[in-house]
Amino acid sequence: MKHLRFLNKYFYKYKWWIIPGIFFVIISNIFGVVPAQVIGHAFNLITENIQIYHLFAGFERQSIIYSLFSYSLFYFGAIVLVLYLIRGLFLFFMRQTIILMSRHIEFDMKNAIYAHYQKLSLGFYRRNNTGDLMNRATEDVNRVRMYVGPAIMYTINTAVLFLLIISSMYSVNATLATFCLLPLPVLVVTIYFVNTLINKKSEEIQQQLSRLSSFVQERFSGIRVIKSYVREDHTKKVFAGESEAYKKNSMGLVKVQAFFYPTMLLLVGLSTILTVYIGGKQVISGSITAGNIAEFIVYVNQLTFPVTMLGWVTTLIQRAAASQKRINEFLELKPDIVSGTMELKSFEGNIRFDQVSFTYPDTGITALKNVSFEIKKGQFAAIIGRTGSGKSTLANLMMRMYDVDSGNITIDRHPIKNLQLGPYRNQIGFVPQEVFLFSDTIKNNIAFGLDQVEQQEVEMAARNAAVYQNIINFDLKFETMLGERGITLSGGQKQRVSIARALIKEPGILIFDDCLSAVDTKTEEEILGNLGRIMKGKTSILIAHRISTIKNADVIIVLEDGQIIEQGTHQELLELNGSYKEMYQNQLLEEESTTATEL
């Protein structure tokens, strides 16, 4: 139960739902126990008046006794009916408080988990797959809701009912009550041992369900690759294997429950037998009446449902504990990136790296080693290098998606760690290497970074990104709905929509992380021309593979194995006769070869 202590704050928050709920539980159970006493009196009335009725056989008074007897039975029946109607009303109130409270807690928990997820850094998402994250925020939360709602409701209901019934039993006859409740210790021991199995199997089920969800989510996202390589049958077999493992774990839990419930019913049945046997002997000795036996049988039957529910409630609690443990694992994680307190009111755009080194914590790969450079306000800077040289890492560090291991990064001469994270990132236009578009309209994807935007602004951003003409060719134009991850668009169109999303913010710093790779040369020149006009006086950083893209940059940084090996303008780097010139010549040869092939 230690993992479920996390929920105490919610119980305190909704105490004015729990307290009336407990009150309604108590009242409903009182009106559930009293009918047993009424039935006991009615049974005594029947046994006593039947004898009197037979004594007056052949006399006129027999009809009068019959009328009184019928009226009394009707009276007792009406009382029982009214009592159960009142109980039903309070049961309704009980569910309207406790069950509704559980829905509010579910709502709060999902919001809290989602908000916490967004605070965690990129490293967290690199270490955990999407399916598992989704499962903890949905399926696990739902299992916890079943604990804070039905489980708690039935637990309180069972506890109150037990107290009322046991006290009523002992007030009638202690000996009969003791024998009637004799199977209860066996019940407690059974629950103790079964709980361990339920807890273990519940954790296994949740873990397997996360793996299954992750597998399905990943395969549906990569369906194009699966179809291209004709791997449908293979993925179907793997899915069947994962489903089989989930079924096996679930069936294991079902088998435990299948043993548990009949055992509960057996013990309740044993209580009934003991009641009839011991009660019969008590009636013969004159200690109790036959009506008391009827009353006790009603009590035992009233305990049957709570006792059988005890197994279900136990399962709910154990599964909720397993789920809450999984939820707590992530909620207890602290963000790697902590926002500073300084807010830059005027953003110039001076960027300085001073002996920066960085190693990815999840892979152990050293991406940067003692990197130092400076980009001044209004400069167009370019970063180039082979694959794996650390170019994208520089962009992620500028965005403060990660913190450096050593060295310092300053923005306008202020350490980046001291700046407020939200306002700082809001002044940067970032176009990542892996373009991601949402399943929404093109307009909303372009305007994603702004709360309010005019249609003219969206259209201007699209023009500047050289994607306007493509968009208006669609039937719904800017209202065209995109498929998952923007699958409706081609690779080049997705890149340009992503560029428009960054440009519409009119950022103080613009970072392009190799986002022109799927764009043809003519379109690239148009975008760069627009970029030069829009970002005039502002800092622009372009990460690229093609030298033709960056040759007009004010400063070009050449990376290799996480280190700066050359730095300068295009002409200066060519004069060095180093790696940059080698890359430039190789690309010229590739272009000439491509041109010759086309001719």
C-alpha positions as CSV (number, residue, x, y, z in Angstrom):
1,M,0.0,0.0,0.0
2,K,3.0,2.3,0.3
3,H,2.7,3.3,-3.4
4,L,-0.9,4.3,-3.0
5,R,0.0,6.8,-0.3
6,F,0.6,9.2,-3.2
7,L,-3.2,9.5,-3.5
8,N,-3.6,10.9,0.0
9,K,-3.3,14.4,-1.3
10,Y,-6.3,13.8,-3.6
11,F,-8.3,12.3,-0.8
12,Y,-7.7,15.4,1.3
13,K,-8.6,17.6,-1.7
14,Y,-11.9,15.8,-2.1
15,K,-12.6,15.2,1.6
16,W,-16.0,16.9,1.2
17,W,-16.9,14.1,-1.2
18,I,-15.5,11.3,0.9
19,I,-17.1,12.3,4.2
20,P,-20.7,12.5,2.8
21,G,-19.9,9.3,0.9
22,I,-19.0,7.5,4.2
23,F,-22.1,8.9,5.8
24,F,-24.3,7.5,3.0
25,V,-22.5,4.1,3.3
26,I,-23.3,3.9,7.0
27,I,-27.0,5.0,6.6
28,S,-27.5,2.6,3.6
29,N,-26.1,-0.3,5.6
30,I,-28.3,0.5,8.6
31,F,-31.3,0.3,6.4
32,G,-29.9,-2.9,5.0
33,V,-29.5,-4.6,8.4
34,V,-32.8,-3.6,10.0
35,P,-34.9,-5.6,7.5
36,A,-33.3,-8.8,8.8
37,Q,-34.7,-8.0,12.3
38,V,-38.1,-7.2,10.8
39,I,-38.0,-10.6,8.9
40,G,-37.1,-12.3,12.2
41,H,-40.1,-10.8,13.9
42,A,-42.3,-11.7,10.9
43,F,-41.0,-15.3,11.1
44,N,-41.9,-15.5,14.7
45,L,-45.3,-14.1,14.0
46,I,-45.9,-16.8,11.4
47,T,-44.8,-19.7,13.6
48,E,-46.9,-18.4,16.6
49,N,-50.0,-17.4,14.7
50,I,-50.2,-20.6,12.6
51,Q,-50.7,-22.6,15.8
52,I,-53.4,-20.2,17.1
53,Y,-55.0,-20.3,13.6
54,H,-55.3,-24.1,13.8
55,L,-56.6,-24.0,17.4
56,F,-59.7,-22.1,16.2
57,A,-60.4,-24.5,13.4
58,G,-64.2,-24.6,12.8
59,F,-64.8,-21.4,14.7
60,E,-65.8,-17.9,13.3
61,R,-62.8,-16.4,15.1
62,Q,-60.5,-18.3,12.7
63,S,-61.4,-15.9,9.9
64,I,-60.7,-12.9,12.1
65,I,-57.3,-14.4,13.1
66,Y,-56.6,-15.0,9.4
67,S,-57.4,-11.4,8.6
68,L,-55.1,-10.1,11.4
69,F,-52.4,-12.5,10.3
70,S,-52.6,-11.4,6.7
71,Y,-52.6,-7.7,7.7
72,S,-49.6,-8.2,9.9
73,L,-47.6,-10.0,7.1
74,F,-48.6,-7.2,4.7
75,Y,-47.5,-4.6,7.3
76,F,-44.1,-6.3,7.8
77,G,-43.6,-6.8,4.1
78,A,-44.4,-3.1,3.5
79,I,-41.9,-2.1,6.2
80,V,-39.2,-4.3,4.5
81,L,-40.0,-2.8,1.1
82,V,-39.8,0.8,2.4
83,L,-36.5,0.0,4.2
84,Y,-34.9,-1.3,1.1
85,L,-36.2,1.6,-1.0
86,I,-34.6,4.0,1.5
87,R,-31.4,1.9,1.4
88,G,-31.4,2.1,-2.4
89,L,-31.7,5.9,-2.3
90,F,-28.7,6.2,0.0
91,L,-26.8,3.7,-2.2
92,F,-27.5,6.1,-5.1
93,F,-26.1,9.0,-3.0
94,M,-23.1,6.9,-2.0
95,R,-22.2,6.2,-5.7
96,Q,-22.8,9.8,-6.6
97,T,-20.2,11.0,-4.1
98,I,-17.5,8.3,-4.0
99,I,-17.6,7.2,-7.7
100,L,-17.8,10.8,-9.0
101,M,-14.9,11.7,-6.7
102,S,-12.9,8.9,-8.4
103,R,-13.5,10.5,-11.8
104,H,-12.3,13.8,-10.5
105,I,-9.1,12.2,-9.2
106,E,-8.7,10.4,-12.5
107,F,-8.9,13.8,-14.3
108,D,-6.4,15.4,-11.9
109,M,-4.0,12.5,-12.2
110,K,-4.0,12.5,-16.0
111,N,-3.4,16.2,-16.1
112,A,-0.6,15.9,-13.5
113,I,1.1,13.1,-15.4
114,Y,0.9,14.9,-18.8
115,A,2.2,18.2,-17.2
116,H,5.1,16.3,-15.6
117,Y,5.9,14.5,-18.8
118,Q,6.3,17.9,-20.6
119,K,8.7,19.1,-17.9
120,L,11.1,16.2,-18.5
121,S,14.0,16.6,-20.9
122,L,14.6,14.9,-24.3
123,G,16.8,12.3,-22.6
124,F,13.8,10.9,-20.9
125,Y,12.0,10.4,-24.2
126,R,15.1,8.8,-25.7
127,R,15.1,6.2,-22.9
128,N,11.3,5.4,-22.8
129,N,9.1,4.4,-25.7
130,T,5.8,6.2,-26.5
131,G,3.6,3.2,-25.9
132,D,4.8,2.8,-22.3
133,L,4.3,6.5,-21.6
134,M,0.8,6.4,-23.0
135,N,-0.1,3.2,-21.1
136,R,1.0,4.7,-17.7
137,A,-1.1,7.8,-18.4
138,T,-4.2,5.9,-19.5
139,E,-4.5,2.2,-18.5
140,D,-2.5,2.6,-15.2
141,V,-4.5,5.7,-14.2
142,N,-7.8,3.8,-14.9
143,R,-6.7,1.0,-12.6
144,V,-5.9,3.5,-9.9
145,R,-9.4,5.1,-10.4
146,M,-10.9,1.7,-9.8
147,Y,-9.2,1.8,-6.4
148,V,-10.1,5.3,-5.4
149,G,-13.7,4.6,-6.5
150,P,-15.2,1.1,-6.4
151,A,-12.5,-0.5,-4.3
152,I,-12.7,2.1,-1.5
153,M,-16.5,2.3,-1.7
154,Y,-16.9,-1.5,-1.4
155,T,-14.2,-1.7,1.3
156,I,-16.0,0.9,3.4
157,N,-19.3,-0.7,2.7
158,T,-18.0,-4.2,3.7
159,A,-16.4,-2.9,6.9
160,V,-19.5,-1.0,8.0
161,L,-21.8,-4.0,7.1
162,F,-19.5,-6.4,9.0
163,L,-19.6,-4.2,12.1
164,L,-23.4,-3.7,12.0
165,I,-24.1,-7.4,11.3
166,I,-21.6,-8.8,13.9
167,S,-22.9,-6.4,16.6
168,S,-26.5,-7.4,15.7
169,M,-25.6,-11.1,15.8
170,Y,-23.9,-10.9,19.2
171,S,-26.8,-8.9,20.6
172,V,-29.1,-11.8,19.8
173,N,-26.9,-14.8,20.8
174,A,-23.2,-14.9,21.3
175,T,-22.8,-18.6,20.8
176,L,-24.6,-18.7,17.5
177,A,-22.8,-15.6,16.3
178,T,-19.4,-17.2,17.1
179,F,-20.1,-20.4,15.2
180,C,-21.6,-18.4,12.3
181,L,-18.4,-16.3,12.0
182,L,-16.0,-19.3,12.6
183,P,-15.0,-19.5,8.9
184,L,-13.8,-15.9,8.8
185,P,-10.2,-16.6,10.1
186,V,-9.8,-19.1,7.3
187,L,-11.0,-16.4,4.9
188,V,-8.4,-13.9,6.2
189,V,-5.6,-16.5,5.8
190,T,-6.7,-17.3,2.2
191,I,-6.8,-13.7,1.3
192,Y,-3.3,-13.1,2.6
193,F,-1.8,-15.8,0.5
194,V,-3.8,-15.1,-2.6
195,N,-2.9,-11.3,-2.4
196,T,0.7,-12.1,-3.0
197,L,-0.1,-14.0,-6.2
198,I,-2.5,-11.3,-7.4
199,N,0.1,-8.6,-6.9
200,K,2.8,-10.4,-8.7
201,K,0.7,-11.3,-11.7
202,S,-0.8,-7.8,-11.9
203,E,2.6,-6.3,-12.3
204,E,3.5,-8.8,-15.0
205,I,0.3,-8.0,-16.8
206,Q,0.9,-4.3,-16.8
207,Q,4.5,-4.7,-18.0
208,Q,3.4,-6.9,-20.9
209,L,0.5,-4.5,-21.8
210,S,3.1,-1.7,-22.0
211,R,5.2,-3.8,-24.4
212,L,2.2,-4.7,-26.4
213,S,1.1,-1.0,-26.7
214,S,4.6,0.1,-27.6
215,F,4.8,-2.6,-30.3
216,V,1.5,-1.6,-31.9
217,Q,2.2,2.1,-31.7
218,E,5.6,1.8,-33.3
219,R,4.4,-0.6,-36.1
220,F,1.4,1.7,-37.0
221,S,3.8,4.7,-37.2
222,G,6.1,2.7,-39.4
223,I,3.5,1.1,-41.6
224,R,5.0,2.5,-44.8
225,V,8.3,0.7,-44.1
226,I,6.5,-2.5,-43.2
227,K,4.6,-2.5,-46.4
228,S,7.6,-1.5,-48.5
229,Y,9.6,-4.5,-47.2
230,V,6.5,-6.8,-47.2
231,R,6.9,-7.6,-43.5
232,E,3.2,-7.7,-42.7
233,D,3.2,-11.5,-41.9
234,H,6.3,-11.1,-39.8
235,T,4.9,-8.3,-37.7
236,K,1.6,-10.2,-37.4
237,K,3.6,-13.2,-35.9
238,V,5.5,-11.0,-33.5
239,F,2.2,-9.3,-32.4
240,A,0.6,-12.7,-31.9
241,G,3.6,-13.7,-29.7
242,E,3.3,-10.6,-27.6
243,S,-0.5,-11.1,-27.3
244,E,0.1,-14.7,-26.3
245,A,2.4,-13.6,-23.5
246,Y,-0.3,-11.1,-22.3
247,K,-3.0,-13.8,-22.5
248,K,-0.8,-16.2,-20.6
249,N,-0.3,-13.7,-17.8
250,S,-4.0,-12.7,-17.7
251,M,-5.1,-16.3,-17.6
252,G,-2.7,-16.9,-14.7
253,L,-4.5,-14.1,-12.8
254,V,-7.9,-15.6,-13.8
255,K,-6.9,-19.0,-12.5
256,V,-6.0,-17.4,-9.1
257,Q,-9.4,-15.6,-9.1
258,A,-11.2,-18.8,-10.2
259,F,-9.8,-20.5,-7.0
260,F,-10.5,-17.5,-4.9
261,Y,-14.2,-16.9,-5.5
262,P,-15.5,-20.5,-5.0
263,T,-13.5,-20.6,-1.8
264,M,-15.3,-17.5,-0.6
265,L,-18.7,-19.0,-1.5
266,L,-17.7,-22.3,0.2
267,L,-16.9,-20.5,3.5
268,V,-20.1,-18.5,3.3
269,G,-22.1,-21.7,2.7
270,L,-20.4,-23.3,5.7
271,S,-21.5,-20.4,7.8
272,T,-25.1,-21.0,6.7
273,I,-24.9,-24.7,7.6
274,L,-23.4,-23.9,11.0
275,T,-26.2,-21.3,11.6
276,V,-28.9,-23.8,10.8
277,Y,-27.3,-26.6,12.9
278,I,-26.3,-24.6,16.0
279,G,-29.4,-22.4,15.7
280,G,-31.6,-25.4,15.6
281,K,-30.1,-26.8,18.8
282,Q,-30.5,-23.3,20.4
283,V,-34.2,-23.3,19.4
284,I,-34.8,-26.7,20.9
285,S,-33.1,-25.6,24.2
286,G,-35.3,-22.4,24.1
287,S,-32.3,-20.0,24.0
288,I,-33.5,-18.3,20.8
289,T,-36.6,-18.4,18.5
290,A,-37.0,-19.7,15.0
291,G,-37.2,-16.2,13.9
292,N,-33.6,-15.6,15.1
293,I,-32.4,-18.4,12.8
294,A,-34.2,-16.7,9.9
295,E,-32.6,-13.4,11.0
296,F,-29.1,-15.0,11.1
297,I,-29.6,-16.6,7.7
298,V,-30.5,-13.2,6.2
299,Y,-27.3,-11.8,7.9
300,V,-25.2,-14.5,6.4
301,N,-26.7,-13.9,2.9
302,Q,-26.0,-10.2,3.3
303,L,-22.4,-11.0,4.0
304,T,-22.2,-13.2,0.9
305,F,-21.9,-10.4,-1.6
306,P,-19.4,-8.3,0.4
307,V,-17.3,-11.4,1.0
308,T,-17.3,-12.4,-2.7
309,M,-16.6,-8.7,-3.5
310,L,-13.7,-8.8,-1.1
311,G,-11.7,-10.9,-3.6
312,W,-12.5,-8.5,-6.4
313,V,-11.6,-5.5,-4.2
314,T,-8.4,-7.2,-3.3
315,T,-7.6,-7.6,-7.0
316,L,-8.4,-4.0,-7.6
317,I,-6.2,-2.8,-4.8
318,Q,-3.2,-4.9,-5.8
319,R,-3.5,-4.0,-9.5
320,A,-3.9,-0.3,-8.5
321,A,-0.8,-0.6,-6.3
322,A,1.2,-2.1,-9.2
323,S,-0.1,0.7,-11.5
324,Q,0.6,3.5,-9.0
325,K,4.1,2.1,-8.6
326,R,4.7,2.5,-12.3
327,I,3.2,6.0,-12.3
328,N,5.3,7.0,-9.4
329,E,8.5,5.9,-11.1
330,F,8.1,8.7,-13.7
331,L,6.4,11.3,-11.4
332,E,9.4,11.0,-9.0
333,L,11.8,11.8,-11.8
334,K,13.2,15.3,-11.7
335,P,13.7,17.3,-14.9
336,D,17.3,17.4,-16.1
337,I,16.8,20.9,-17.4
338,V,15.8,23.4,-14.7
339,S,14.6,26.9,-15.7
340,G,16.7,29.9,-14.6
341,T,15.2,33.0,-13.2
342,M,16.5,35.7,-15.5
343,E,14.3,37.0,-18.3
344,L,15.9,38.7,-21.3
345,K,13.7,41.7,-22.1
346,S,15.7,42.7,-25.2
347,F,17.1,39.8,-27.3
348,E,20.2,40.7,-29.3
349,G,21.3,37.2,-30.4
350,N,25.0,36.9,-29.4
351,I,25.9,33.3,-28.9
352,R,29.1,32.1,-27.4
353,F,30.4,28.5,-26.7
354,D,33.4,28.3,-24.4
355,Q,35.2,24.9,-24.1
356,V,31.9,23.0,-24.3
357,S,31.9,19.2,-24.0
358,F,28.9,17.0,-24.0
359,T,28.2,13.2,-23.8
360,Y,24.7,11.8,-24.3
361,P,23.8,10.2,-20.9
362,D,21.7,7.4,-22.3
363,T,24.2,6.2,-24.9
364,G,27.5,7.3,-23.5
365,I,28.5,8.8,-26.9
366,T,30.7,11.8,-26.7
367,A,29.2,14.3,-29.2
368,L,31.3,17.4,-28.5
369,K,34.8,18.0,-27.1
370,N,36.0,21.4,-26.0
371,V,34.1,23.4,-28.6
372,S,34.6,27.1,-28.6
373,F,33.1,29.7,-31.1
374,E,31.1,32.9,-31.1
375,I,28.3,34.1,-33.3
376,K,27.5,37.8,-33.2
377,K,24.3,39.6,-33.5
378,G,22.9,39.7,-37.1
379,Q,25.4,37.1,-38.4
380,F,24.4,34.3,-40.7
381,A,26.4,31.3,-39.3
382,A,26.7,27.9,-40.9
383,I,27.7,24.6,-39.4
384,I,28.9,21.8,-41.6
385,G,30.4,18.4,-41.1
386,R,30.0,14.7,-41.8
387,T,27.3,12.6,-40.3
388,G,27.8,12.1,-36.5
389,S,30.2,15.1,-36.2
390,G,28.0,16.8,-33.6
391,K,26.1,19.4,-35.7
392,S,22.6,18.6,-34.3
393,T,24.0,18.4,-30.8
394,L,25.1,22.0,-31.1
395,A,21.5,23.0,-32.1
396,N,20.0,21.0,-29.1
397,L,22.4,22.7,-26.7
398,M,21.5,26.1,-28.1
399,M,17.9,25.3,-27.5
400,R,18.9,23.9,-24.1
401,M,17.3,20.6,-24.7
402,Y,20.4,19.3,-22.9
403,D,22.9,20.9,-20.5
404,V,26.6,20.7,-21.2
405,D,28.9,18.4,-19.2
406,S,31.6,21.1,-19.0
407,G,32.2,24.6,-20.4
408,N,29.7,27.4,-20.8
409,I,27.1,28.7,-23.3
410,T,26.2,32.3,-23.0
411,I,23.4,34.2,-24.8
412,D,24.0,38.0,-24.9
413,R,26.8,37.5,-22.3
414,H,24.4,35.7,-19.9
415,P,24.9,32.0,-19.0
416,I,22.1,30.1,-20.7
417,K,21.3,28.2,-17.5
418,N,20.4,31.5,-15.8
419,L,17.7,32.3,-18.4
420,Q,14.0,31.5,-18.0
421,L,13.5,28.6,-20.2
422,G,10.1,29.4,-21.7
423,P,10.7,33.0,-22.7
424,Y,14.1,32.1,-24.0
425,R,12.9,29.2,-26.2
426,N,10.0,31.3,-27.4
427,Q,12.4,33.8,-29.0
428,I,14.1,31.1,-31.0
429,G,12.8,29.7,-34.3
430,F,13.9,26.1,-34.5
431,V,13.4,23.8,-37.5
432,P,14.6,20.3,-36.5
433,Q,16.3,17.7,-38.7
434,E,13.4,15.3,-38.2
435,V,10.3,17.2,-39.2
436,F,7.2,16.5,-37.1
437,L,3.8,17.8,-38.1
438,F,0.6,17.2,-36.1
439,S,-2.6,15.6,-37.3
440,D,-4.2,19.0,-37.8
441,T,-4.8,21.5,-40.5
442,I,-1.9,23.0,-42.4
443,K,-2.9,26.4,-40.9
444,N,-2.8,25.2,-37.3
445,N,0.6,23.5,-38.0
446,I,2.1,26.7,-39.3
447,A,0.6,28.8,-36.4
448,F,1.5,26.2,-33.8
449,G,4.0,28.5,-31.9
450,L,1.5,31.3,-31.5
451,D,-1.7,31.7,-29.5
452,Q,-3.4,34.1,-31.9
453,V,-2.6,34.6,-35.5
454,E,-4.2,36.1,-38.5
455,Q,-4.7,34.3,-41.8
456,Q,-2.5,36.9,-43.6
457,E,0.4,36.0,-41.3
458,V,0.0,32.3,-42.0
459,E,0.0,32.9,-45.8
460,M,3.0,35.2,-45.5
461,A,5.0,32.6,-43.6
462,A,4.0,30.0,-46.2
463,R,5.2,32.3,-49.0
464,N,8.5,32.9,-47.2
465,A,9.0,29.1,-46.9
466,A,8.2,28.7,-50.6
467,V,5.3,26.3,-49.8
468,Y,2.3,28.7,-50.5
469,Q,1.8,27.5,-54.0
470,N,1.7,23.8,-53.0
471,I,-0.9,24.6,-50.3
472,I,-3.4,26.5,-52.4
473,N,-3.3,23.6,-54.9
474,F,-5.1,21.5,-52.3
475,D,-8.9,21.5,-52.4
476,L,-9.2,22.8,-48.8
477,K,-6.0,24.9,-49.1
478,F,-4.8,25.9,-45.6
479,E,-7.7,24.0,-44.0
480,T,-6.3,20.7,-45.4
481,M,-6.1,18.1,-42.6
482,L,-2.7,16.3,-42.4
483,G,-2.4,12.6,-41.6
484,E,-0.3,11.3,-38.7
485,R,3.2,13.0,-38.7
486,G,2.2,15.0,-41.8
487,I,2.0,11.9,-44.0
488,T,-0.3,13.8,-46.4
489,L,2.7,15.9,-47.6
490,S,5.9,15.0,-49.4
491,G,9.2,15.2,-47.6
492,G,10.0,18.6,-49.1
493,Q,6.6,20.0,-48.4
494,K,6.8,18.9,-44.8
495,Q,10.2,20.6,-44.4
496,R,8.8,23.8,-45.8
497,V,5.7,23.8,-43.6
498,S,8.1,23.3,-40.6
499,I,10.2,26.3,-41.8
500,A,7.0,28.4,-42.1
501,R,6.1,27.4,-38.5
502,A,9.5,28.8,-37.3
503,L,9.3,32.0,-39.5
504,I,5.9,33.1,-38.4
505,K,7.2,33.6,-34.9
506,E,9.6,36.3,-36.2
507,P,12.3,34.9,-33.8
508,G,15.4,36.7,-32.5
509,I,17.5,33.6,-33.4
510,L,16.7,31.2,-36.2
511,I,18.2,27.6,-36.2
512,F,17.8,25.4,-39.3
513,D,19.0,21.9,-38.5
514,D,19.6,20.4,-42.0
515,C,16.0,21.1,-42.9
516,L,16.6,21.8,-46.6
517,S,17.9,18.3,-47.5
518,A,14.6,17.4,-49.3
519,V,14.3,20.7,-51.1
520,D,15.5,21.3,-54.7
521,T,18.2,23.8,-55.4
522,K,15.8,26.5,-56.9
523,T,13.4,26.3,-53.9
524,E,16.4,26.4,-51.5
525,E,17.7,29.6,-53.1
526,E,14.2,31.1,-52.8
527,I,14.0,30.2,-49.1
528,L,17.5,31.5,-48.3
529,G,16.7,34.7,-50.1
530,N,13.6,35.2,-48.1
531,L,15.5,34.2,-45.0
532,G,18.1,36.9,-45.6
533,R,15.4,39.5,-45.9
534,I,13.4,38.4,-42.8
535,M,16.4,37.8,-40.5
536,K,18.2,41.0,-41.5
537,G,19.9,42.2,-38.3
538,K,19.0,38.9,-36.5
539,T,21.1,35.8,-35.9
540,S,20.6,32.9,-38.2
541,I,22.3,29.5,-37.8
542,L,22.1,26.9,-40.6
543,I,23.2,23.3,-40.3
544,A,23.7,21.7,-43.7
545,H,25.4,19.1,-45.8
546,R,25.5,21.0,-49.0
547,I,28.2,23.7,-49.3
548,S,26.1,25.4,-52.0
549,T,23.6,26.1,-49.2
550,I,26.0,27.9,-46.8
551,K,28.7,29.5,-49.0
552,N,27.3,33.0,-48.4
553,A,27.4,32.6,-44.6
554,D,29.3,35.2,-42.6
555,V,31.0,32.4,-40.7
556,I,31.2,28.7,-41.4
557,I,32.1,26.2,-38.6
558,V,33.5,22.8,-39.8
559,L,33.0,20.0,-37.3
560,E,34.6,16.6,-37.2
561,D,34.3,14.0,-34.4
562,G,32.8,16.6,-32.1
563,Q,35.6,19.2,-32.6
564,I,36.0,22.3,-34.6
565,I,38.7,21.7,-37.2
566,E,38.1,24.8,-39.4
567,Q,36.3,28.1,-39.1
568,G,35.9,31.2,-41.3
569,T,34.2,32.4,-44.5
570,H,33.7,30.3,-47.6
571,Q,36.7,31.9,-49.3
572,E,38.9,31.7,-46.2
573,L,38.2,28.0,-45.8
574,L,38.9,27.3,-49.4
575,E,42.3,28.9,-49.0
576,L,43.1,26.7,-46.1
577,N,43.1,23.6,-48.4
578,G,41.7,21.5,-45.6
579,S,38.6,19.4,-45.0
580,Y,36.2,22.1,-46.2
581,K,37.9,22.4,-49.6
582,E,37.9,18.6,-49.9
583,M,34.2,18.4,-49.2
584,Y,33.5,21.3,-51.6
585,Q,35.4,19.6,-54.4
586,N,33.7,16.2,-53.8
587,Q,30.3,17.9,-54.0
588,L,31.2,19.7,-57.2
589,L,32.3,16.3,-58.7
590,E,29.0,14.8,-57.6
591,E,27.0,17.6,-59.2
592,E,28.9,17.4,-62.4
593,S,28.4,13.6,-62.5
594,T,24.7,14.0,-61.8
595,T,24.4,16.6,-64.6
596,A,26.2,14.3,-67.0
597,T,24.0,11.4,-66.2
598,E,20.8,13.4,-66.8
599,L,22.1,14.6,-70.1
